[in-house]
């Protein structure tokens, strides 16, 4: 948990930083019909996921930390090498919060993770709670669109596009390491997504439009 809070403290905007830290410390389901669902522990929650059909178990906390750290590193690289300036506070907030509601979607049992029976997935739950807590629209959009082509809302900002791609990339790498029984992936074949010049230009244009 401290890893999440250390990252959240990198958010420069004081109000947004407080909102993110408060939500990380105390994610809730405000609607009365959903209060029956118990929240899992950040330190213990694992969720099943699959890339290519073979299931694996994801550590939600470490996945979140890895995604957030990678987003910041890539944002710095894009600025340095392409002049693309990301809204890093927005990006970091979205990265830290994109999977938080999985704590209500899955519970750990003696037989492993088990779905709680909740009727909304973690993305919808996250959007609902962020809206309730009056988070900025651009942060809510990152959480809403992080599934990318697998969800109902497509990424429409440079930050949302980056979060989706990093989340997807991390899933591929995590899955390969977990199902292969080793973290060594250098000699294994994994799917790679290449960004062409046209895609990079669109990201840069989106960033420039936001500055105007």
SEZATI-565499 format. One line per 3 residues: number of its first residue (from 1); their letters; for each residue x, y, z of N, C-alpha, C, O. Coordinates in nm, 2 decimals. Example, Ala and Ser with C-alpha at 12.3 -4.5 7.8 and 13.67 -1.06 7.14 Angstrom:
1	AS	1.32/-0.57/0.78/1.23/-0.45/0.78/1.32/-0.33/0.78/1.42/-0.33/0.85 | 1.28/-0.22/0.71/1.37/-0.11/0.71/1.29/0.00/0.79/1.34/0.11/0.80
END
This chain:
1	XXX	0.08/-0.12/0.00/0.00/0.00/0.00/0.09/0.13/0.00/0.05/0.23/-0.06 | 0.20/0.12/0.07/0.28/0.24/0.08/0.34/0.27/-0.06/0.36/0.39/-0.09 | 0.36/0.17/-0.14/0.41/0.20/-0.28/0.31/0.28/-0.36/0.34/0.38/-0.43
4	XXX	0.18/0.25/-0.34/0.07/0.33/-0.41/0.07/0.47/-0.35/0.06/0.57/-0.43 | 0.08/0.49/-0.22/0.08/0.62/-0.16/0.20/0.71/-0.20/0.19/0.83/-0.22 | 0.32/0.64/-0.21/0.44/0.71/-0.25/0.42/0.77/-0.40/0.46/0.88/-0.43
7	XXX	0.36/0.69/-0.48/0.33/0.73/-0.62/0.23/0.84/-0.62/0.25/0.94/-0.69 | 0.13/0.83/-0.54/0.02/0.93/-0.54/0.07/1.06/-0.49/0.03/1.17/-0.54 | 0.17/1.06/-0.41/0.23/1.19/-0.36/0.31/1.26/-0.47/0.35/1.37/-0.44
10	XXX	0.33/1.20/-0.58/0.40/1.26/-0.69/0.30/1.35/-0.77/0.35/1.44/-0.85 | 0.17/1.34/-0.74/0.07/1.43/-0.81/0.09/1.57/-0.76/0.08/1.59/-0.64 | 0.12/1.66/-0.85/0.15/1.80/-0.80/0.02/1.88/-0.76/0.03/1.96/-0.67
13	XXX	-0.09/1.86/-0.83/-0.21/1.93/-0.79/-0.26/1.88/-0.66/-0.29/1.76/-0.64 | -0.27/1.97/-0.56/-0.30/1.94/-0.42/-0.43/1.87/-0.41/-0.45/1.78/-0.34 | -0.53/1.93/-0.47/-0.67/1.88/-0.46/-0.68/1.74/-0.52/-0.74/1.65/-0.46
16	XXX	-0.63/1.72/-0.64/-0.63/1.59/-0.70/-0.55/1.49/-0.62/-0.60/1.37/-0.60 | -0.44/1.53/-0.57/-0.35/1.44/-0.49/-0.43/1.38/-0.37/-0.43/1.27/-0.34 | -0.50/1.47/-0.30/-0.58/1.44/-0.18/-0.70/1.34/-0.22/-0.72/1.24/-0.15
19	XXX	-0.76/1.37/-0.33/-0.87/1.28/-0.38/-0.82/1.14/-0.41/-0.88/1.04/-0.37 | -0.71/1.13/-0.48/-0.65/1.00/-0.51/-0.61/0.92/-0.38/-0.64/0.81/-0.37 | -0.54/0.99/-0.29/-0.49/0.92/-0.17/-0.61/0.88/-0.09/-0.61/0.77/-0.03
22	XXX	-0.72/0.96/-0.08/-0.83/0.93/0.00/-0.90/0.80/-0.06/-0.95/0.72/0.01 | -0.91/0.80/-0.19/-0.98/0.69/-0.26/-0.89/0.56/-0.25/-0.95/0.45/-0.23 | -0.76/0.57/-0.26/-0.68/0.45/-0.24/-0.69/0.40/-0.10/-0.69/0.27/-0.09
25	XXX	-0.69/0.48/0.00/-0.70/0.44/0.13/-0.84/0.38/0.17/-0.85/0.29/0.25 | -0.94/0.44/0.10/-1.08/0.40/0.14/-1.17/0.40/0.02/-1.26/0.48/0.01 | -1.15/0.30/-0.07/-1.24/0.28/-0.18/-1.38/0.23/-0.13/-1.38/0.14/-0.04
28	XXX	-1.49/0.29/-0.17/-1.62/0.25/-0.12/-1.72/0.23/-0.23/-1.70/0.27/-0.35 | -1.83/0.17/-0.20/-1.94/0.16/-0.29/-2.06/0.23/-0.22/-2.12/0.18/-0.12 | -2.09/0.35/-0.27/-2.18/0.44/-0.20/-2.33/0.40/-0.22/-2.41/0.42/-0.13
31	XXX	-2.36/0.33/-0.33/-2.50/0.30/-0.35/-2.55/0.19/-0.25/-2.48/0.10/-0.22 | -2.67/0.21/-0.19/-2.71/0.13/-0.08/-2.72/-0.02/-0.12/-2.70/-0.11/-0.04 | -2.76/-0.05/-0.25/-2.77/-0.18/-0.30/-2.64/-0.26/-0.31/-2.64/-0.38/-0.32
34	XXX	-2.53/-0.18/-0.31/-2.40/-0.24/-0.33/-2.32/-0.25/-0.20/-2.21/-0.31/-0.19 | -2.37/-0.20/-0.09/-2.30/-0.20/0.04/-2.28/-0.34/0.09/-2.20/-0.36/0.18 | -2.36/-0.44/0.04/-2.34/-0.58/0.09/-2.21/-0.64/0.04/-2.17/-0.75/0.10
37	XXX	-2.15/-0.58/-0.06/-2.03/-0.64/-0.11/-1.91/-0.59/-0.03/-1.89/-0.47/-0.01 | -1.83/-0.69/0.03/-1.72/-0.65/0.11/-1.60/-0.62/0.03/-1.57/-0.68/-0.08 | -1.52/-0.53/0.08/-1.40/-0.49/0.01/-1.28/-0.58/0.04/-1.26/-0.62/0.16
40	XXX	-1.20/-0.62/-0.06/-1.09/-0.70/-0.03/-0.97/-0.62/0.01/-0.98/-0.50/0.02 | -0.86/-0.69/0.04/-0.74/-0.62/0.09/-0.64/-0.59/-0.02/-0.62/-0.68/-0.11 | -0.59/-0.47/-0.03/-0.49/-0.44/-0.13/-0.38/-0.53/-0.14/-0.33/-0.57/-0.24
43	XXX	-0.33/-0.57/-0.02/-0.21/-0.66/-0.01/-0.24/-0.80/-0.05/-0.14/-0.87/-0.08 | -0.36/-0.85/-0.06/-0.39/-0.99/-0.08/-0.47/-1.02/-0.21/-0.47/-1.13/-0.25 | -0.54/-0.92/-0.26/-0.63/-0.95/-0.37/-0.56/-0.99/-0.50/-0.46/-0.92/-0.54
46	XXX	-0.60/-1.10/-0.55/-0.55/-1.15/-0.68/-0.67/-1.18/-0.77/-0.77/-1.22/-0.72 | -0.65/-1.16/-0.90/-0.76/-1.18/-0.99/-0.72/-1.26/-1.11/-0.60/-1.25/-1.15 | -0.80/-1.35/-1.16/-0.77/-1.43/-1.27/-0.77/-1.34/-1.40/-0.86/-1.26/-1.41
49	XXX	-0.68/-1.37/-1.49/-0.68/-1.30/-1.62/-0.62/-1.39/-1.72/-0.54/-1.48/-1.68 | -0.65/-1.37/-1.85/-0.59/-1.46/-1.95/-0.55/-1.38/-2.07/-0.62/-1.28/-2.11 | -0.44/-1.42/-2.13/-0.39/-1.37/-2.26/-0.37/-1.49/-2.35/-0.27/-1.56/-2.33
52	XXX	-0.45/-1.51/-2.45/-0.43/-1.62/-2.53/-0.49/-1.75/-2.48/-0.46/-1.86/-2.53 | -0.58/-1.74/-2.38/-0.66/-1.86/-2.33/-0.61/-1.92/-2.20/-0.70/-1.98/-2.13 | -0.49/-1.91/-2.17/-0.44/-1.98/-2.05/-0.45/-1.88/-1.93/-0.40/-1.77/-1.93
55	XXX	-0.53/-1.92/-1.82/-0.55/-1.83/-1.71/-0.43/-1.82/-1.62/-0.34/-1.91/-1.61 | -0.42/-1.70/-1.56/-0.31/-1.68/-1.46/-0.37/-1.59/-1.35/-0.48/-1.54/-1.36 | -0.30/-1.57/-1.24/-0.34/-1.49/-1.13/-0.26/-1.36/-1.12/-0.14/-1.37/-1.11
58	XXX	-0.33/-1.25/-1.11/-0.27/-1.12/-1.11/-0.27/-1.07/-0.97/-0.37/-1.07/-0.90 | -0.16/-1.02/-0.92/-0.15/-0.94/-0.80/-0.19/-0.80/-0.83/-0.11/-0.73/-0.90 | -0.31/-0.76/-0.78/-0.36/-0.63/-0.82/-0.27/-0.51/-0.78/-0.25/-0.42/-0.86
61	XXX	-0.22/-0.52/-0.66/-0.13/-0.41/-0.61/-0.01/-0.39/-0.69/0.02/-0.28/-0.74 | 0.07/-0.50/-0.71/0.19/-0.49/-0.79/0.17/-0.45/-0.94/0.24/-0.38/-1.00 | 0.05/-0.50/-0.99/0.02/-0.46/-1.13/0.00/-0.31/-1.14/0.04/-0.25/-1.23
64	XXX	-0.08/-0.26/-1.04/-0.11/-0.12/-1.04/0.02/-0.03/-1.02/0.04/0.07/-1.09 | 0.11/-0.07/-0.94/0.24/0.00/-0.92/0.32/-0.01/-1.05/0.37/0.10/-1.09 | 0.33/-0.12/-1.11/0.40/-0.14/-1.23/0.35/-0.05/-1.34/0.42/0.01/-1.42
67	XXX	0.22/-0.05/-1.36/0.15/0.03/-1.46/0.18/0.18/-1.44/0.21/0.25/-1.53 | 0.16/0.22/-1.32/0.18/0.37/-1.28/0.33/0.41/-1.31/0.35/0.51/-1.37 | 0.42/0.33/-1.26/0.56/0.36/-1.28/0.60/0.36/-1.43/0.67/0.45/-1.48
70	XXX	0.55/0.27/-1.51/0.57/0.26/-1.65/0.52/0.38/-1.72/0.58/0.44/-1.81 | 0.39/0.42/-1.68/0.33/0.54/-1.75/0.41/0.67/-1.73/0.43/0.75/-1.82 | 0.47/0.69/-1.61/0.55/0.80/-1.58/0.68/0.80/-1.66/0.72/0.90/-1.71
73	XXX	0.74/0.68/-1.66/0.87/0.67/-1.74/0.85/0.70/-1.89/0.93/0.77/-1.95 | 0.74/0.64/-1.94/0.71/0.67/-2.09/0.68/0.81/-2.11/0.72/0.87/-2.22 | 0.60/0.87/-2.02/0.56/1.01/-2.04/0.69/1.10/-2.05/0.70/1.19/-2.13
76	XXX	0.79/1.07/-1.96/0.91/1.15/-1.96/0.99/1.12/-2.09/1.04/1.22/-2.15 | 0.99/1.00/-2.14/1.06/0.97/-2.26/0.99/1.04/-2.38/1.06/1.09/-2.47 | 0.86/1.04/-2.39/0.79/1.11/-2.50/0.82/1.25/-2.50/0.83/1.31/-2.61
79	XXX	0.82/1.32/-2.38/0.86/1.46/-2.38/1.00/1.48/-2.43/1.03/1.58/-2.50 | 1.09/1.40/-2.38/1.23/1.42/-2.42/1.26/1.39/-2.56/1.34/1.47/-2.63 | 1.20/1.29/-2.62/1.23/1.25/-2.76/1.14/1.30/-2.86/1.19/1.31/-2.98
82	XXX	1.02/1.33/-2.83/0.92/1.37/-2.93/0.86/1.51/-2.91/0.78/1.56/-2.99 | 0.89/1.56/-2.79/0.82/1.69/-2.75/0.68/1.68/-2.72/0.60/1.78/-2.72 | 0.64/1.56/-2.68/0.50/1.53/-2.64/0.49/1.55/-2.49/0.55/1.48/-2.41
85	XXX	0.41/1.65/-2.45/0.39/1.68/-2.31/0.26/1.62/-2.26/0.15/1.67/-2.29 | 0.27/1.52/-2.18/0.15/1.46/-2.12/0.11/1.53/-1.99/0.19/1.60/-1.92 | -0.02/1.52/-1.96/-0.07/1.57/-1.83/-0.04/1.46/-1.73/-0.12/1.37/-1.70
88	XXX	0.07/1.48/-1.66/0.12/1.37/-1.58/0.04/1.35/-1.45/0.02/1.23/-1.41 | -0.02/1.45/-1.40/-0.11/1.43/-1.28/-0.23/1.35/-1.32/-0.27/1.26/-1.25 | -0.29/1.38/-1.44/-0.40/1.30/-1.49/-0.36/1.16/-1.51/-0.43/1.07/-1.47
91	XXX	-0.25/1.14/-1.58/-0.20/1.01/-1.62/-0.18/0.92/-1.49/-0.22/0.81/-1.49 | -0.11/0.98/-1.40/-0.08/0.91/-1.27/-0.20/0.87/-1.19/-0.22/0.76/-1.14 | -0.29/0.97/-1.18/-0.42/0.94/-1.11/-0.50/0.83/-1.17/-0.54/0.74/-1.11
94	XXX	-0.51/0.83/-1.31/-0.58/0.73/-1.38/-0.51/0.59/-1.36/-0.58/0.49/-1.34 | -0.38/0.59/-1.37/-0.31/0.47/-1.36/-0.32/0.40/-1.22/-0.34/0.28/-1.21 | -0.32/0.49/-1.12/-0.34/0.44/-0.98/-0.48/0.39/-0.95/-0.49/0.30/-0.86
97	XXX	-0.58/0.44/-1.02/-0.71/0.41/-0.98/-0.78/0.32/-1.08/-0.90/0.28/-1.05 | -0.72/0.28/-1.19/-0.79/0.21/-1.30/-0.84/0.07/-1.25/-0.94/0.03/-1.31 | -0.78/0.00/-1.16/-0.82/-0.13/-1.12/-0.86/-0.14/-0.97/-0.89/-0.25/-0.92
100	XXX	-0.87/-0.02/-0.91/-0.90/-0.03/-0.76/-1.03/-0.10/-0.72/-1.03/-0.17/-0.62 | -1.13/-0.09/-0.81/-1.26/-0.16/-0.77/-1.26/-0.31/-0.79/-1.36/-0.37/-0.77 | -1.15/-0.36/-0.84/-1.13/-0.51/-0.84/-1.13/-0.56/-0.69/-1.16/-0.68/-0.67
103	XXX	-1.11/-0.48/-0.60/-1.12/-0.52/-0.46/-1.26/-0.56/-0.42/-1.27/-0.63/-0.32 | -1.36/-0.51/-0.49/-1.50/-0.55/-0.47/-1.54/-0.66/-0.56/-1.64/-0.73/-0.54 | -1.47/-0.68/-0.67/-1.51/-0.77/-0.78/-1.47/-0.91/-0.75/-1.53/-1.01/-0.79
106	XXX	-1.36/-0.93/-0.67/-1.30/-1.06/-0.64/-1.27/-1.07/-0.50/-1.22/-0.97/-0.43 | -1.29/-1.19/-0.44/-1.25/-1.22/-0.30/-1.16/-1.34/-0.30/-1.17/-1.43/-0.38 | -1.07/-1.34/-0.20/-0.98/-1.46/-0.19/-1.04/-1.56/-0.10/-1.09/-1.53/0.01
109	XXX	-1.04/-1.69/-0.14/-1.09/-1.80/-0.06/-0.98/-1.90/-0.05/-0.87/-1.88/-0.11 | -1.00/-2.01/0.03/-0.90/-2.11/0.04/-0.87/-2.18/-0.09/-0.77/-2.25/-0.11 | -0.97/-2.17/-0.18/-0.95/-2.23/-0.32/-0.90/-2.13/-0.42/-0.89/-2.16/-0.54
112	XXX	-0.86/-2.01/-0.38/-0.82/-1.91/-0.47/-0.92/-1.80/-0.49/-1.01/-1.79/-0.41 | -0.90/-1.71/-0.59/-0.99/-1.60/-0.61/-1.13/-1.65/-0.65/-1.14/-1.74/-0.73 | -1.23/-1.58/-0.60/-1.37/-1.62/-0.64/-1.45/-1.49/-0.66/-1.43/-1.39/-0.59
115	XXX	-1.53/-1.48/-0.77/-1.61/-1.36/-0.80/-1.71/-1.34/-0.69/-1.77/-1.43/-0.64 | -1.73/-1.21/-0.66/-1.82/-1.18/-0.55/-1.97/-1.19/-0.59/-2.05/-1.19/-0.50 | -1.99/-1.19/-0.72/-2.13/-1.19/-0.76/-2.18/-1.05/-0.79/-2.30/-1.04/-0.83
118	XXX	-2.10/-0.95/-0.78/-2.13/-0.82/-0.81/-2.17/-0.80/-0.95/-2.11/-0.86/-1.04 | -2.27/-0.72/-0.98/-2.33/-0.72/-1.12/-2.27/-0.62/-1.21/-2.30/-0.61/-1.33 | -2.17/-0.54/-1.16/-2.10/-0.44/-1.24/-1.95/-0.48/-1.24/-1.90/-0.52/-1.13
121	XXX	-1.88/-0.45/-1.35/-1.74/-0.48/-1.34/-1.66/-0.37/-1.28/-1.72/-0.26/-1.25 | -1.53/-0.39/-1.26/-1.45/-0.29/-1.19/-1.44/-0.16/-1.26/-1.43/-0.05/-1.20 | -1.45/-0.16/-1.39/-1.44/-0.03/-1.47/-1.57/0.05/-1.44/-1.55/0.17/-1.41
124	XXX	-1.68/-0.01/-1.45/-1.81/0.07/-1.43/-1.82/0.11/-1.28/-1.86/0.23/-1.25 | -1.78/0.03/-1.19/-1.78/0.07/-1.05/-1.68/0.18/-1.02/-1.72/0.28/-0.95 | -1.57/0.18/-1.08/-1.47/0.28/-1.07/-1.52/0.42/-1.12/-1.51/0.52/-1.05
127	XXX	-1.58/0.41/-1.24/-1.63/0.54/-1.30/-1.74/0.59/-1.21/-1.75/0.72/-1.18 | -1.83/0.51/-1.16/-1.94/0.55/-1.07/-1.89/0.62/-0.95/-1.94/0.73/-0.91 | -1.79/0.56/-0.88/-1.74/0.62/-0.76/-1.66/0.74/-0.78/-1.66/0.84/-0.70
130	XXX	-1.58/0.75/-0.89/-1.50/0.87/-0.92/-1.60/0.98/-0.95/-1.57/1.10/-0.91 | -1.71/0.96/-1.02/-1.81/1.06/-1.05/-1.87/1.11/-0.92/-1.89/1.23/-0.90 | -1.90/1.02/-0.84/-1.96/1.05/-0.71/-1.87/1.14/-0.63/-1.92/1.24/-0.56
133	XXX	-1.74/1.12/-0.63/-1.64/1.19/-0.56/-1.60/1.32/-0.63/-1.51/1.39/-0.58 | -1.66/1.35/-0.74/-1.63/1.47/-0.82/-1.48/1.48/-0.87/-1.42/1.58/-0.86 | -1.43/1.36/-0.92/-1.30/1.37/-0.98/-1.31/1.44/-1.11/-1.42/1.45/-1.17
136	XXX	-1.20/1.50/-1.16/-1.20/1.56/-1.29/-1.24/1.47/-1.40/-1.21/1.35/-1.40 | -1.31/1.53/-1.50/-1.35/1.44/-1.61/-1.24/1.37/-1.68/-1.26/1.25/-1.72 | -1.13/1.43/-1.70/-1.02/1.36/-1.77/-0.97/1.24/-1.70/-0.93/1.14/-1.76
139	XXX	-0.97/1.24/-1.56/-0.93/1.12/-1.48/-1.04/1.01/-1.50/-1.00/0.90/-1.51 | -1.16/1.05/-1.49/-1.27/0.96/-1.50/-1.26/0.89/-1.64/-1.28/0.77/-1.65 | -1.23/0.97/-1.74/-1.22/0.91/-1.88/-1.11/0.81/-1.88/-1.13/0.70/-1.95
142	XXX	-1.00/0.83/-1.82/-0.89/0.73/-1.82/-0.93/0.60/-1.76/-0.91/0.49/-1.82 | -1.01/0.60/-1.65/-1.06/0.48/-1.59/-1.16/0.41/-1.68/-1.16/0.29/-1.69 | -1.25/0.49/-1.74/-1.35/0.44/-1.82/-1.30/0.37/-1.95/-1.36/0.27/-1.99
145	XXX	-1.19/0.43/-2.00/-1.14/0.38/-2.13/-1.02/0.29/-2.12/-0.97/0.24/-2.22 | -0.98/0.25/-2.00/-0.85/0.17/-1.99/-0.86/0.04/-2.06/-0.76/-0.02/-2.10 | -0.98/-0.03/-2.07/-0.99/-0.15/-2.14/-0.97/-0.14/-2.29/-0.96/-0.24/-2.36
148	XXX	-0.98/-0.01/-2.34/-0.96/0.01/-2.48/-1.06/-0.06/-2.57/-1.18/-0.04/-2.54 | -1.02/-0.13/-2.67/-1.12/-0.20/-2.76/-1.20/-0.30/-2.69/-1.30/-0.35/-2.75 | -1.17/-0.34/-2.57/-1.25/-0.44/-2.50/-1.36/-0.38/-2.41/-1.44/-0.45/-2.35
151	XXX	-1.36/-0.25/-2.41/-1.46/-0.18/-2.33/-1.56/-0.10/-2.42/-1.56/-0.11/-2.54 | -1.64/-0.02/-2.35/-1.75/0.06/-2.42/-1.70/0.20/-2.45/-1.76/0.27/-2.54 | -1.60/0.25/-2.39/-1.55/0.38/-2.41/-1.40/0.37/-2.46/-1.32/0.32/-2.40
154	XXX	-1.38/0.43/-2.58/-1.25/0.42/-2.64/-1.16/0.54/-2.59/-1.21/0.65/-2.56 | -1.03/0.52/-2.57/-0.94/0.63/-2.53/-0.95/0.75/-2.63/-0.94/0.73/-2.75 | -0.97/0.87/-2.57/-0.99/0.99/-2.66/-0.89/1.10/-2.62/-0.90/1.21/-2.68
157	XXX	-0.80/1.07/-2.53/-0.69/1.16/-2.50/-0.56/1.09/-2.51/-0.55/0.96/-2.51 | -0.45/1.16/-2.52/-0.32/1.10/-2.52/-0.29/1.02/-2.40/-0.23/0.91/-2.40 | -0.33/1.08/-2.28/-0.31/1.01/-2.16/-0.39/0.88/-2.15/-0.34/0.78/-2.10
160	XXX	-0.51/0.88/-2.20/-0.60/0.76/-2.20/-0.54/0.65/-2.29/-0.54/0.53/-2.25 | -0.49/0.70/-2.40/-0.43/0.60/-2.50/-0.30/0.54/-2.44/-0.28/0.42/-2.45 | -0.22/0.62/-2.37/-0.10/0.57/-2.31/-0.13/0.47/-2.20/-0.07/0.36/-2.19
163	XXX	-0.23/0.50/-2.11/-0.26/0.41/-2.00/-0.31/0.28/-2.06/-0.27/0.17/-2.01 | -0.40/0.28/-2.16/-0.45/0.16/-2.21/-0.34/0.07/-2.27/-0.33/-0.05/-2.24 | -0.25/0.13/-2.34/-0.14/0.06/-2.41/-0.04/0.00/-2.30/0.00/-0.12/-2.31
166	XXX	-0.01/0.08/-2.20/0.08/0.03/-2.09/0.01/-0.09/-2.01/0.07/-0.19/-1.98 | -0.12/-0.07/-1.98/-0.20/-0.17/-1.91/-0.20/-0.30/-2.00/-0.18/-0.41/-1.94 | -0.22/-0.29/-2.13/-0.22/-0.41/-2.21/-0.08/-0.47/-2.22/-0.07/-0.59/-2.22
169	XXX	0.02/-0.39/-2.24/0.15/-0.44/-2.25/0.19/-0.52/-2.12/0.25/-0.62/-2.12 | 0.16/-0.46/-2.00/0.19/-0.52/-1.88/0.12/-0.65/-1.86/0.18/-0.74/-1.81 | 0.00/-0.66/-1.91/-0.08/-0.78/-1.90/-0.01/-0.89/-1.98/0.00/-1.01/-1.93
172	XXX	0.04/-0.86/-2.10/0.11/-0.96/-2.18/0.23/-1.01/-2.11/0.26/-1.13/-2.11 | 0.31/-0.92/-2.06/0.44/-0.95/-1.99/0.41/-1.03/-1.87/0.48/-1.13/-1.84 | 0.31/-0.99/-1.78/0.28/-1.06/-1.66/0.23/-1.20/-1.69/0.28/-1.29/-1.63
175	XXX	0.15/-1.21/-1.79/0.09/-1.34/-1.82/0.20/-1.43/-1.87/0.20/-1.55/-1.83 | 0.29/-1.38/-1.95/0.39/-1.47/-2.01/0.48/-1.52/-1.89/0.52/-1.64/-1.89 | 0.51/-1.43/-1.80/0.60/-1.47/-1.69/0.53/-1.57/-1.60/0.59/-1.66/-1.55
178	XXX	0.40/-1.54/-1.57/0.33/-1.62/-1.47/0.30/-1.76/-1.53/0.32/-1.86/-1.46 | 0.26/-1.77/-1.65/0.23/-1.90/-1.71/0.35/-1.98/-1.75/0.34/-2.10/-1.76 | 0.46/-1.91/-1.77/0.59/-1.97/-1.81/0.66/-2.02/-1.69/0.76/-2.09/-1.70
181	XXX	0.62/-1.98/-1.57/0.69/-2.02/-1.45/0.82/-1.95/-1.42/0.89/-1.99/-1.34 | 0.84/-1.84/-1.50/0.97/-1.77/-1.48/0.95/-1.62/-1.52/0.86/-1.59/-1.61 | 1.03/-1.54/-1.46/1.02/-1.40/-1.50/1.11/-1.37/-1.62/1.12/-1.26/-1.67
184	XXX	1.19/-1.47/-1.66/1.28/-1.45/-1.78/1.20/-1.47/-1.91/1.15/-1.58/-1.94 | 1.19/-1.36/-1.98/1.11/-1.36/-2.10/1.19/-1.33/-2.23/1.14/-1.33/-2.34 | 1.32/-1.31/-2.21/1.40/-1.27/-2.33/1.40/-1.36/-2.44/1.42/-1.32/-2.56
187	XXX	1.39/-1.50/-2.41/1.40/-1.59/-2.52/1.26/-1.65/-2.56/1.26/-1.74/-2.64 | 1.16/-1.59/-2.50/1.02/-1.64/-2.54/0.96/-1.55/-2.64/0.99/-1.43/-2.65 | 0.87/-1.60/-2.72/0.80/-1.52/-2.81/0.67/-1.46/-2.75/0.59/-1.53/-2.70
190	XXX	0.66/-1.33/-2.75/0.54/-1.26/-2.70/0.50/-1.16/-2.80/0.58/-1.11/-2.88 | 0.36/-1.14/-2.81/0.31/-1.04/-2.91/0.36/-0.90/-2.87/0.36/-0.86/-2.76 | 0.41/-0.83/-2.98/0.46/-0.69/-2.96/0.37/-0.59/-3.04/0.34/-0.62/-3.16
193	XXX	0.34/-0.48/-2.98/0.26/-0.38/-3.05/0.36/-0.27/-3.09/0.42/-0.21/-3.01 | 0.36/-0.24/-3.22/0.45/-0.13/-3.27/0.36/-0.01/-3.30/0.25/-0.02/-3.36 | 0.41/0.11/-3.27/0.34/0.23/-3.30/0.40/0.30/-3.42/0.52/0.32/-3.42
196	XXX	0.32/0.31/-3.53/0.38/0.37/-3.64/0.38/0.53/-3.63/0.33/0.58/-3.53 | 0.44/0.59/-3.73/0.46/0.74/-3.72/0.33/0.81/-3.72/0.31/0.91/-3.65 | 0.23/0.76/-3.79/0.10/0.82/-3.79/0.03/0.82/-3.65/-0.03/0.92/-3.61
199	XXX	0.04/0.71/-3.58/-0.01/0.71/-3.44/0.06/0.80/-3.35/0.00/0.87/-3.27 | 0.19/0.81/-3.36/0.27/0.90/-3.28/0.23/1.05/-3.31/0.22/1.13/-3.22 | 0.21/1.08/-3.43/0.17/1.21/-3.47/0.04/1.25/-3.41/0.01/1.36/-3.37
202	XXX	-0.06/1.15/-3.41/-0.19/1.18/-3.35/-0.18/1.21/-3.21/-0.25/1.30/-3.15 | -0.09/1.13/-3.14/-0.07/1.15/-2.99/-0.02/1.29/-2.97/-0.06/1.37/-2.88 | 0.08/1.33/-3.05/0.15/1.46/-3.04/0.04/1.57/-3.06/0.04/1.67/-2.99
205	XXX	-0.04/1.56/-3.17/-0.14/1.66/-3.20/-0.24/1.67/-3.09/-0.28/1.78/-3.05 | -0.28/1.56/-3.02/-0.37/1.56/-2.91/-0.31/1.64/-2.80/-0.38/1.72/-2.73 | -0.18/1.62/-2.77/-0.11/1.69/-2.66/-0.11/1.84/-2.69/-0.13/1.92/-2.60
208	XXX	-0.08/1.88/-2.82/-0.07/2.02/-2.86/-0.21/2.08/-2.85/-0.22/2.20/-2.81 | -0.31/2.01/-2.89/-0.45/2.07/-2.88/-0.49/2.10/-2.74/-0.56/2.20/-2.71 | -0.44/2.01/-2.64/-0.48/2.04/-2.50/-0.41/2.16/-2.45/-0.46/2.22/-2.35
211	XX	-0.30/2.20/-2.50/-0.22/2.32/-2.45/-0.29/2.45/-2.49/-0.28/2.55/-2.43 | -0.37/2.44/-2.60/-0.43/2.56/-2.66/-0.55/2.61/-2.57/-0.61/2.71/-2.60
END
